[in-house]
Amino acid sequence: MPRKIRELIKELKKAGFFDRGGKGSHRNFEHPKNIRVTISGKSGEDAKPYQEKEVAQKIEEAKS
């Protein structure tokens, strides 16, 4: 079962990303190491597989 968009956002914030805002249902997150990721969709919607993969990659990138 896919995770919700709000769960991905929670993981990003826990990893040190901060919300830069966005238009409509898009939210732009940035890490102090200048790593950026955009999440689209309402917080209660299911996350798409590519979104889950991208968030995991960006969090891993921020750790190194």
All heavy atoms as a GROMACS GRO file, in nm:
protein
  515
    1MET      N    1   0.085  -0.119   0.000
    1MET     CA    2   0.000   0.000   0.000
    1MET      C    3   0.089   0.125   0.000
    1MET      O    4   0.181   0.136   0.081
    1MET     CB    5  -0.089  -0.002   0.125
    1MET     CG    6  -0.187   0.109   0.132
    1MET     SD    7  -0.301   0.084   0.268
    1MET     CE    8  -0.420   0.205   0.227
    2PRO      N    9   0.063   0.217  -0.091
    2PRO     CA   10   0.147   0.337  -0.098
    2PRO      C   11   0.132   0.426   0.025
    2PRO      O   12   0.027   0.431   0.088
    2PRO     CB   13   0.098   0.409  -0.223
    2PRO     CG   14  -0.036   0.353  -0.252
    2PRO     CD   15  -0.042   0.216  -0.192
    3ARG      N   16   0.240   0.494   0.056
    3ARG     CA   17   0.236   0.591   0.167
    3ARG      C   18   0.165   0.717   0.122
    3ARG      O   19   0.147   0.741   0.004
    3ARG     CB   20   0.378   0.623   0.214
    3ARG     CG   21   0.445   0.500   0.274
    3ARG     CD   22   0.581   0.532   0.326
    3ARG     NE   23   0.670   0.557   0.212
    3ARG     CZ   24   0.789   0.611   0.222
    3ARG    NH1   25   0.836   0.645   0.339
    3ARG    NH2   26   0.864   0.631   0.118
    4LYS      N   27   0.128   0.800   0.218
    4LYS     CA   28   0.061   0.926   0.189
    4LYS      C   29   0.165   1.035   0.168
    4LYS      O   30   0.278   1.026   0.215
    4LYS     CB   31  -0.031   0.966   0.305
    4LYS     CG   32  -0.142   0.865   0.334
    4LYS     CD   33  -0.244   0.863   0.224
    4LYS     CE   34  -0.358   0.768   0.256
    4LYS     NZ   35  -0.450   0.753   0.145
    5ILE      N   36   0.126   1.140   0.097
    5ILE     CA   37   0.214   1.254   0.070
    5ILE      C   38   0.261   1.313   0.203
    5ILE      O   39   0.379   1.348   0.218
    5ILE     CB   40   0.140   1.361  -0.013
    5ILE    CG1   41   0.102   1.307  -0.151
    5ILE    CG2   42   0.222   1.488  -0.024
    5ILE    CD1   43   0.217   1.282  -0.245
    6ARG      N   44   0.172   1.323   0.302
    6ARG     CA   45   0.210   1.381   0.431
    6ARG      C   46   0.321   1.301   0.500
    6ARG      O   47   0.403   1.357   0.571
    6ARG     CB   48   0.089   1.397   0.522
    6ARG     CG   49   0.029   1.272   0.575
    6ARG     CD   50  -0.083   1.301   0.677
    6ARG     NE   51  -0.185   1.199   0.675
    6ARG     CZ   52  -0.295   1.201   0.601
    6ARG    NH1   53  -0.318   1.302   0.520
    6ARG    NH2   54  -0.383   1.103   0.607
    7GLU      N   55   0.327   1.169   0.477
    7GLU     CA   56   0.433   1.087   0.534
    7GLU      C   57   0.567   1.119   0.469
    7GLU      O   58   0.671   1.121   0.537
    7GLU     CB   59   0.399   0.939   0.520
    7GLU     CG   60   0.278   0.897   0.600
    7GLU     CD   61   0.231   0.756   0.570
    7GLU    OE1   62   0.299   0.685   0.493
    7GLU    OE2   63   0.126   0.717   0.622
    8LEU      N   64   0.566   1.142   0.338
    8LEU     CA   65   0.690   1.180   0.269
    8LEU      C   66   0.741   1.315   0.320
    8LEU      O   67   0.861   1.333   0.343
    8LEU     CB   68   0.667   1.187   0.118
    8LEU     CG   69   0.626   1.058   0.046
    8LEU    CD1   70   0.614   1.084  -0.104
    8LEU    CD2   71   0.722   0.946   0.073
    9ILE      N   72   0.649   1.408   0.339
    9ILE     CA   73   0.686   1.541   0.389
    9ILE      C   74   0.744   1.530   0.530
    9ILE      O   75   0.844   1.594   0.561
    9ILE     CB   76   0.563   1.635   0.386
    9ILE    CG1   77   0.524   1.663   0.241
    9ILE    CG2   78   0.590   1.763   0.462
    9ILE    CD1   79   0.392   1.736   0.224
   10LYS      N   80   0.685   1.446   0.612
   10LYS     CA   81   0.734   1.426   0.749
   10LYS      C   82   0.877   1.371   0.747
   10LYS      O   83   0.962   1.415   0.824
   10LYS     CB   84   0.640   1.330   0.822
   10LYS     CG   85   0.669   1.312   0.968
   10LYS     CD   86   0.565   1.222   1.032
   10LYS     CE   87   0.596   1.198   1.178
   10LYS     NZ   88   0.497   1.107   1.240
   11GLU      N   89   0.903   1.275   0.657
   11GLU     CA   90   1.037   1.219   0.645
   11GLU      C   91   1.138   1.324   0.601
   11GLU      O   92   1.251   1.329   0.650
   11GLU     CB   93   1.037   1.103   0.546
   11GLU     CG   94   0.973   0.978   0.597
   11GLU     CD   95   0.977   0.866   0.494
   11GLU    OE1   96   1.064   0.868   0.404
   11GLU    OE2   97   0.891   0.777   0.502
   12LEU      N   98   1.098   1.407   0.504
   12LEU     CA   99   1.188   1.512   0.456
   12LEU      C  100   1.223   1.610   0.568
   12LEU      O  101   1.340   1.645   0.585
   12LEU     CB  102   1.124   1.588   0.339
   12LEU     CG  103   1.122   1.516   0.205
   12LEU    CD1  104   1.032   1.589   0.107
   12LEU    CD2  105   1.263   1.504   0.149
   13LYS      N  106   1.123   1.652   0.643
   13LYS     CA  107   1.148   1.747   0.753
   13LYS      C  108   1.237   1.684   0.860
   13LYS      O  109   1.324   1.751   0.914
   13LYS     CB  110   1.015   1.794   0.812
   13LYS     CG  111   0.941   1.889   0.720
   13LYS     CD  112   0.815   1.943   0.782
   13LYS     CE  113   0.749   2.043   0.688
   13LYS     NZ  114   0.627   2.100   0.746
   14LYS      N  115   1.217   1.557   0.887
   14LYS     CA  116   1.299   1.486   0.986
   14LYS      C  117   1.445   1.479   0.940
   14LYS      O  118   1.536   1.483   1.022
   14LYS     CB  119   1.243   1.346   1.008
   14LYS     CG  120   1.310   1.269   1.118
   14LYS     CD  121   1.243   1.134   1.140
   14LYS     CE  122   1.317   1.054   1.244
   14LYS     NZ  123   1.258   0.920   1.259
   15ALA      N  124   1.466   1.471   0.808
   15ALA     CA  125   1.600   1.463   0.752
   15ALA      C  126   1.667   1.600   0.738
   15ALA      O  127   1.779   1.610   0.689
   15ALA     CB  128   1.596   1.394   0.616
   16GLY      N  129   1.597   1.709   0.778
   16GLY     CA  130   1.658   1.840   0.775
   16GLY      C  131   1.614   1.929   0.661
   16GLY      O  132   1.668   2.039   0.643
   17PHE      N  133   1.521   1.884   0.579
   17PHE     CA  134   1.471   1.966   0.469
   17PHE      C  135   1.371   2.067   0.525
   17PHE      O  136   1.304   2.042   0.623
   17PHE     CB  137   1.401   1.879   0.365
   17PHE     CG  138   1.494   1.797   0.280
   17PHE    CD1  139   1.550   1.679   0.328
   17PHE    CD2  140   1.527   1.836   0.152
   17PHE    CE1  141   1.636   1.603   0.251
   17PHE    CE2  142   1.612   1.760   0.073
   17PHE     CZ  143   1.666   1.643   0.123
   18PHE      N  144   1.362   2.183   0.459
   18PHE     CA  145   1.264   2.283   0.500
   18PHE      C  146   1.180   2.322   0.380
   18PHE      O  147   1.224   2.313   0.266
   18PHE     CB  148   1.330   2.407   0.564
   18PHE     CG  149   1.430   2.475   0.476
   18PHE    CD1  150   1.393   2.581   0.394
   18PHE    CD2  151   1.563   2.436   0.477
   18PHE    CE1  152   1.485   2.645   0.313
   18PHE    CE2  153   1.656   2.498   0.396
   18PHE     CZ  154   1.617   2.603   0.313
   19ASP      N  155   1.056   2.359   0.407
   19ASP     CA  156   0.959   2.392   0.303
   19ASP      C  157   0.983   2.533   0.252
   19ASP      O  158   0.982   2.628   0.327
   19ASP     CB  159   0.817   2.380   0.361
   19ASP     CG  160   0.709   2.381   0.255
   19ASP    OD1  161   0.739   2.414   0.139
   19ASP    OD2  162   0.594   2.350   0.289
   20ARG      N  163   1.004   2.545   0.121
   20ARG     CA  164   1.026   2.675   0.058
   20ARG      C  165   0.898   2.730  -0.002
   20ARG      O  166   0.898   2.834  -0.068
   20ARG     CB  167   1.131   2.663  -0.054
   20ARG     CG  168   1.268   2.624  -0.004
   20ARG     CD  169   1.369   2.607  -0.117
   20ARG     NE  170   1.369   2.721  -0.208
   20ARG     CZ  171   1.345   2.711  -0.339
   20ARG    NH1  172   1.318   2.597  -0.396
   20ARG    NH2  173   1.348   2.818  -0.415
   21GLY      N  174   0.787   2.659   0.015
   21GLY     CA  175   0.660   2.703  -0.042
   21GLY      C  176   0.640   2.644  -0.180
   21GLY      O  177   0.712   2.555  -0.222
   22GLY      N  178   0.540   2.694  -0.250
   22GLY     CA  179   0.513   2.645  -0.384
   22GLY      C  180   0.378   2.696  -0.431
   22GLY      O  181   0.311   2.771  -0.361
   23LYS      N  182   0.340   2.655  -0.550
   23LYS     CA  183   0.212   2.697  -0.608
   23LYS      C  184   0.116   2.580  -0.610
   23LYS      O  185   0.153   2.470  -0.650
   23LYS     CB  186   0.232   2.747  -0.750
   23LYS     CG  187   0.292   2.884  -0.761
   23LYS     CD  188   0.285   2.930  -0.905
   23LYS     CE  189   0.315   3.077  -0.914
   23LYS     NZ  190   0.295   3.126  -1.050
   24GLY      N  191  -0.007   2.606  -0.568
   24GLY     CA  192  -0.108   2.501  -0.573
   24GLY      C  193  -0.072   2.385  -0.483
   24GLY      O  194  -0.043   2.402  -0.365
   25SER      N  195  -0.073   2.265  -0.538
   25SER     CA  196  -0.045   2.146  -0.459
   25SER      C  197   0.103   2.109  -0.459
   25SER      O  198   0.140   2.002  -0.412
   25SER     CB  199  -0.127   2.028  -0.513
   25SER     OG  200  -0.086   1.997  -0.645
   26HIS      N  201   0.188   2.195  -0.512
   26HIS     CA  202   0.331   2.167  -0.516
   26HIS      C  203   0.402   2.230  -0.396
   26HIS      O  204   0.376   2.344  -0.361
   26HIS     CB  205   0.393   2.222  -0.646
   26HIS     CG  206   0.353   2.145  -0.766
   26HIS    ND1  207   0.227   2.150  -0.818
   26HIS    CD2  208   0.423   2.061  -0.844
   26HIS    CE1  209   0.220   2.071  -0.925
   26HIS    NE2  210   0.339   2.016  -0.942
   27ARG      N  211   0.492   2.154  -0.338
   27ARG     CA  212   0.573   2.203  -0.227
   27ARG      C  213   0.720   2.179  -0.260
   27ARG      O  214   0.756   2.069  -0.301
   27ARG     CB  215   0.537   2.130  -0.098
   27ARG     CG  216   0.403   2.169  -0.041
   27ARG     CD  217   0.367   2.072   0.071
   27ARG     NE  218   0.227   2.037   0.072
   27ARG     CZ  219   0.165   1.957  -0.015
   27ARG    NH1  220   0.230   1.904  -0.112
   27ARG    NH2  221   0.037   1.932  -0.004
   28ASN      N  222   0.800   2.282  -0.242
   28ASN     CA  223   0.943   2.273  -0.271
   28ASN      C  224   1.019   2.263  -0.139
   28ASN      O  225   1.003   2.347  -0.052
   28ASN     CB  226   0.989   2.397  -0.348
   28ASN     CG  227   0.918   2.411  -0.480
   28ASN    OD1  228   0.924   2.321  -0.562
   28ASN    ND2  229   0.850   2.522  -0.500
   29PHE      N  230   1.102   2.161  -0.129
   29PHE     CA  231   1.182   2.141  -0.009
   29PHE      C  232   1.329   2.156  -0.044
   29PHE      O  233   1.372   2.118  -0.153
   29PHE     CB  234   1.156   2.003   0.051
   29PHE     CG  235   1.020   1.990   0.112
   29PHE    CD1  236   0.912   1.948   0.036
   29PHE    CD2  237   0.999   2.022   0.244
   29PHE    CE1  238   0.786   1.938   0.091
   29PHE    CE2  239   0.873   2.013   0.301
   29PHE     CZ  240   0.767   1.970   0.224
   30GLU      N  241   1.404   2.212   0.051
   30GLU     CA  242   1.547   2.231   0.030
   30GLU      C  243   1.621   2.190   0.157
   30GLU      O  244   1.573   2.212   0.268
   30GLU     CB  245   1.578   2.377  -0.004
   30GLU     CG  246   1.722   2.399  -0.042
   30GLU     CD  247   1.748   2.540  -0.094
   30GLU    OE1  248   1.653   2.619  -0.105
   30GLU    OE2  249   1.865   2.569  -0.122
   31HIS      N  250   1.738   2.132   0.138
   31HIS     CA  251   1.825   2.093   0.248
   31HIS      C  252   1.939   2.194   0.256
   31HIS      O  253   1.976   2.252   0.153
   31HIS     CB  254   1.880   1.951   0.222
   31HIS     CG  255   1.947   1.890   0.339
   31HIS    ND1  256   2.081   1.907   0.363
   31HIS    CD2  257   1.899   1.813   0.438
   31HIS    CE1  258   2.113   1.842   0.474
   31HIS    NE2  259   2.004   1.784   0.521
   32PRO      N  260   1.995   2.217   0.374
   32PRO     CA  261   2.108   2.311   0.385
   32PRO      C  262   2.226   2.277   0.292
   32PRO      O  263   2.305   2.364   0.258
   32PRO     CB  264   2.148   2.301   0.531
   32PRO     CG  265   2.022   2.265   0.601
   32PRO     CD  266   1.949   2.173   0.506
   33LYS      N  267   2.237   2.150   0.248
   33LYS     CA  268   2.343   2.112   0.155
   33LYS      C  269   2.305   2.145   0.010
   33LYS      O  270   2.367   2.096  -0.083
   33LYS     CB  271   2.372   1.962   0.166
   33LYS     CG  272   2.436   1.921   0.295
   33LYS     CD  273   2.468   1.773   0.292
   33LYS     CE  274   2.541   1.730   0.417
   33LYS     NZ  275   2.570   1.585   0.414
   34ASN      N  276   2.202   2.226  -0.007
   34ASN     CA  277   2.154   2.271  -0.139
   34ASN      C  278   2.096   2.157  -0.222
   34ASN      O  279   2.114   2.152  -0.343
   34ASN     CB  280   2.264   2.346  -0.215
   34ASN     CG  281   2.204   2.443  -0.314
   34ASN    OD1  282   2.091   2.489  -0.298
   34ASN    ND2  283   2.279   2.473  -0.418
   35ILE      N  284   2.028   2.064  -0.157
   35ILE     CA  285   1.959   1.954  -0.224
   35ILE      C  286   1.812   1.992  -0.228
   35ILE      O  287   1.755   2.027  -0.126
   35ILE     CB  288   1.979   1.822  -0.148
   35ILE    CG1  289   2.128   1.790  -0.140
   35ILE    CG2  290   1.901   1.710  -0.215
   35ILE    CD1  291   2.161   1.680  -0.043
   36ARG      N  292   1.751   1.985  -0.346
   36ARG     CA  293   1.612   2.028  -0.361
   36ARG      C  294   1.525   1.914  -0.413
   36ARG      O  295   1.571   1.831  -0.492
   36ARG     CB  296   1.603   2.145  -0.458
   36ARG     CG  297   1.671   2.268  -0.406
   36ARG     CD  298   1.660   2.382  -0.503
   36ARG     NE  299   1.724   2.501  -0.447
   36ARG     CZ  300   1.732   2.615  -0.511
   36ARG    NH1  301   1.683   2.628  -0.632
   36ARG    NH2  302   1.790   2.718  -0.453
   37VAL      N  303   1.400   1.916  -0.370
   37VAL     CA  304   1.302   1.818  -0.418
   37VAL      C  305   1.164   1.884  -0.415
   37VAL      O  306   1.135   1.964  -0.327
   37VAL     CB  307   1.304   1.688  -0.333
   37VAL    CG1  308   1.269   1.715  -0.189
   37VAL    CG2  309   1.213   1.582  -0.390
   38THR      N  310   1.082   1.853  -0.515
   38THR     CA  311   0.946   1.906  -0.523
   38THR      C  312   0.848   1.790  -0.507
   38THR      O  313   0.861   1.687  -0.572
   38THR     CB  314   0.921   1.975  -0.659
   38THR    OG1  315   1.012   2.084  -0.671
   38THR    CG2  316   0.779   2.027  -0.668
   39ILE      N  317   0.751   1.809  -0.419
   39ILE     CA  318   0.646   1.710  -0.396
   39ILE      C  319   0.515   1.771  -0.441
   39ILE      O  320   0.481   1.882  -0.402
   39ILE     CB  321   0.636   1.674  -0.245
   39ILE    CG1  322   0.768   1.620  -0.192
   39ILE    CG2  323   0.524   1.574  -0.221
   39ILE    CD1  324   0.810   1.489  -0.250
   40SER      N  325   0.441   1.697  -0.524
   40SER     CA  326   0.311   1.746  -0.570
   40SER      C  327   0.201   1.656  -0.517
   40SER      O  328   0.223   1.537  -0.495
   40SER     CB  329   0.307   1.751  -0.723
   40SER     OG  330   0.322   1.621  -0.775
   41GLY      N  331   0.085   1.713  -0.495
   41GLY     CA  332  -0.029   1.637  -0.447
   41GLY      C  333  -0.076   1.688  -0.312
   41GLY      O  334   0.000   1.750  -0.238
   42LYS      N  335  -0.202   1.661  -0.282
   42LYS     CA  336  -0.257   1.699  -0.152
   42LYS      C  337  -0.203   1.604  -0.046
   42LYS      O  338  -0.171   1.489  -0.076
   42LYS     CB  339  -0.409   1.695  -0.157
   42LYS     CG  340  -0.468   1.795  -0.253
   42LYS     CD  341  -0.618   1.788  -0.256
   42LYS     CE  342  -0.674   1.888  -0.356
   42LYS     NZ  343  -0.818   1.876  -0.370
   43SER      N  344  -0.196   1.651   0.078
   43SER     CA  345  -0.132   1.573   0.183
   43SER      C  346  -0.199   1.438   0.210
   43SER      O  347  -0.134   1.344   0.252
   43SER     CB  348  -0.123   1.654   0.312
   43SER     OG  349  -0.252   1.683   0.359
   44GLY      N  350  -0.328   1.425   0.183
   44GLY     CA  351  -0.399   1.300   0.209
   44GLY      C  352  -0.396   1.201   0.094
   44GLY      O  353  -0.442   1.088   0.108
   45GLU      N  354  -0.340   1.240  -0.020
   45GLU     CA  355  -0.335   1.152  -0.136
   45GLU      C  356  -0.225   1.048  -0.123
   45GLU      O  357  -0.126   1.069  -0.052
   45GLU     CB  358  -0.312   1.232  -0.264
   45GLU     CG  359  -0.427   1.322  -0.302
   45GLU     CD  360  -0.399   1.402  -0.428
   45GLU    OE1  361  -0.285   1.401  -0.478
   45GLU    OE2  362  -0.493   1.467  -0.476
   46ASP      N  363  -0.240   0.937  -0.195
   46ASP     CA  364  -0.136   0.836  -0.200
   46ASP      C  365  -0.018   0.890  -0.282
   46ASP      O  366  -0.037   0.954  -0.385
   46ASP     CB  367  -0.186   0.708  -0.267
   46ASP     CG  368  -0.289   0.634  -0.182
   46ASP    OD1  369  -0.295   0.660  -0.060
   46ASP    OD2  370  -0.362   0.550  -0.237
   47ALA      N  371   0.102   0.860  -0.235
   47ALA     CA  372   0.222   0.902  -0.307
   47ALA      C  373   0.245   0.807  -0.424
   47ALA      O  374   0.221   0.687  -0.415
   47ALA     CB  375   0.342   0.900  -0.213
   48LYS      N  376   0.291   0.861  -0.534
   48LYS     CA  377   0.324   0.780  -0.651
   48LYS      C  378   0.458   0.711  -0.625
   48LYS      O  379   0.542   0.761  -0.550
   48LYS     CB  380   0.337   0.870  -0.775
   48LYS     CG  381   0.216   0.959  -0.800
   48LYS     CD  382   0.118   0.888  -0.889
   48LYS     CE  383   0.008   0.977  -0.939
   48LYS     NZ  384  -0.096   1.005  -0.844
   49PRO      N  385   0.481   0.595  -0.688
   49PRO     CA  386   0.608   0.523  -0.667
   49PRO      C  387   0.731   0.609  -0.697
   49PRO      O  388   0.831   0.603  -0.625
   49PRO     CB  389   0.598   0.406  -0.763
   49PRO     CG  390   0.451   0.381  -0.778
   49PRO     CD  391   0.388   0.518  -0.771
   50TYR      N  392   0.724   0.692  -0.803
   50TYR     CA  393   0.840   0.776  -0.836
   50TYR      C  394   0.866   0.880  -0.727
   50TYR      O  395   0.982   0.918  -0.704
   50TYR     CB  396   0.826   0.841  -0.974
   50TYR     CG  397   0.731   0.960  -0.979
   50TYR    CD1  398   0.776   1.088  -0.952
   50TYR    CD2  399   0.596   0.943  -1.009
   50TYR    CE1  400   0.690   1.197  -0.957
   50TYR    CE2  401   0.510   1.050  -1.014
   50TYR     CZ  402   0.557   1.178  -0.988
   50TYR     OH  403   0.472   1.285  -0.992
   51GLN      N  404   0.760   0.926  -0.659
   51GLN     CA  405   0.778   1.023  -0.552
   51GLN      C  406   0.847   0.959  -0.433
   51GLN      O  407   0.937   1.018  -0.374
   51GLN     CB  408   0.643   1.082  -0.510
   51GLN     CG  409   0.581   1.172  -0.614
   51GLN     CD  410   0.442   1.217  -0.577
   51GLN    OE1  411   0.360   1.136  -0.532
   51GLN    NE2  412   0.414   1.344  -0.596
   52GLU      N  413   0.803   0.838  -0.398
   52GLU     CA  414   0.865   0.768  -0.285
   52GLU      C  415   1.013   0.742  -0.314
   52GLU      O  416   1.097   0.761  -0.227
   52GLU     CB  417   0.793   0.636  -0.259
   52GLU     CG  418   0.653   0.654  -0.208
   52GLU     CD  419   0.588   0.524  -0.166
   52GLU    OE1  420   0.659   0.438  -0.109
   52GLU    OE2  421   0.468   0.507  -0.190
   53LYS      N  422   1.044   0.702  -0.437
   53LYS     CA  423   1.182   0.674  -0.476
   53LYS      C  424   1.267   0.800  -0.472
   53LYS      O  425   1.380   0.799  -0.421
   53LYS     CB  426   1.182   0.613  -0.617
   53LYS     CG  427   1.317   0.567  -0.664
   53LYS     CD  428   1.305   0.503  -0.801
   53LYS     CE  429   1.440   0.459  -0.853
   53LYS     NZ  430   1.432   0.400  -0.986
   54GLU      N  431   1.213   0.910  -0.525
   54GLU     CA  432   1.288   1.035  -0.528
   54GLU      C  433   1.316   1.087  -0.387
   54GLU      O  434   1.428   1.131  -0.357
   54GLU     CB  435   1.212   1.142  -0.608
   54GLU     CG  436   1.289   1.271  -0.623
   54GLU     CD  437   1.216   1.376  -0.705
   54GLU    OE1  438   1.092   1.368  -0.717
   54GLU    OE2  439   1.285   1.465  -0.756
   55VAL      N  440   1.217   1.080  -0.298
   55VAL     CA  441   1.235   1.125  -0.160
   55VAL      C  442   1.343   1.042  -0.092
   55VAL      O  443   1.432   1.095  -0.024
   55VAL     CB  444   1.102   1.121  -0.083
   55VAL    CG1  445   1.125   1.134   0.066
   55VAL    CG2  446   1.010   1.232  -0.132
   56ALA      N  447   1.339   0.910  -0.111
   56ALA     CA  448   1.440   0.822  -0.051
   56ALA      C  449   1.580   0.856  -0.100
   56ALA      O  450   1.676   0.862  -0.024
   56ALA     CB  451   1.407   0.676  -0.080
   57GLN      N  452   1.591   0.883  -0.232
   57GLN     CA  453   1.722   0.918  -0.290
   57GLN      C  454   1.774   1.050  -0.233
   57GLN      O  455   1.892   1.062  -0.200
   57GLN     CB  456   1.712   0.929  -0.442
   57GLN     CG  457   1.698   0.797  -0.512
   57GLN     CD  458   1.675   0.813  -0.662
   57GLN    OE1  459   1.636   0.919  -0.709
   57GLN    NE2  460   1.698   0.706  -0.736
   58LYS      N  461   1.687   1.150  -0.222
   58LYS     CA  462   1.730   1.281  -0.175
   58LYS      C  463   1.769   1.276  -0.027
   58LYS      O  464   1.865   1.341   0.014
   58LYS     CB  465   1.618   1.385  -0.195
   58LYS     CG  466   1.583   1.410  -0.339
   58LYS     CD  467   1.698   1.472  -0.416
   58LYS     CE  468   1.658   1.500  -0.560
   58LYS     NZ  469   1.758   1.571  -0.636
   59ILE      N  470   1.697   1.198   0.053
   59ILE     CA  471   1.732   1.183   0.194
   59ILE      C  472   1.868   1.115   0.207
   59ILE      O  473   1.952   1.156   0.287
   59ILE     CB  474   1.622   1.107   0.271
   59ILE    CG1  475   1.497   1.196   0.282
   59ILE    CG2  476   1.671   1.064   0.409
   59ILE    CD1  477   1.376   1.126   0.340
   60GLU      N  478   1.891   1.013   0.128
   60GLU     CA  479   2.019   0.941   0.128
   60GLU      C  480   2.132   1.035   0.085
   60GLU      O  481   2.240   1.035   0.142
   60GLU     CB  482   2.012   0.819   0.038
   60GLU     CG  483   2.122   0.720   0.061
   60GLU     CD  484   2.126   0.664   0.201
   60GLU    OE1  485   2.020   0.638   0.260
   60GLU    OE2  486   2.238   0.646   0.254
   61GLU      N  487   2.105   1.117  -0.014
   61GLU     CA  488   2.203   1.214  -0.064
   61GLU      C  489   2.237   1.316   0.045
   61GLU      O  490   2.352   1.357   0.059
   61GLU     CB  491   2.144   1.286  -0.185
   61GLU     CG  492   2.239   1.366  -0.267
   61GLU     CD  493   2.172   1.430  -0.388
   61GLU    OE1  494   2.085   1.367  -0.448
   61GLU    OE2  495   2.209   1.544  -0.419
   62ALA      N  496   2.138   1.355   0.124
   62ALA     CA  497   2.161   1.453   0.230
   62ALA      C  498   2.244   1.394   0.344
   62ALA      O  499   2.315   1.467   0.412
   62ALA     CB  500   2.027   1.503   0.283
   63LYS      N  501   2.235   1.263   0.364
   63LYS     CA  502   2.310   1.198   0.473
   63LYS      C  503   2.460   1.195   0.442
   63LYS      O  504   2.540   1.198   0.532
   63LYS     CB  505   2.260   1.056   0.495
   63LYS     CG  506   2.124   1.049   0.560
   63LYS     CD  507   2.083   0.904   0.579
   63LYS     CE  508   1.945   0.893   0.639
   63LYS     NZ  509   1.904   0.753   0.652
   64SER      N  510   2.494   1.183   0.315
   64SER     CA  511   2.637   1.170   0.281
   64SER      C  512   2.707   1.302   0.265
   64SER      O  513   2.657   1.406   0.275
   64SER     CB  514   2.651   1.090   0.152
   64SER     OG  515   2.578   1.150   0.047
   0.00000   0.00000   0.00000
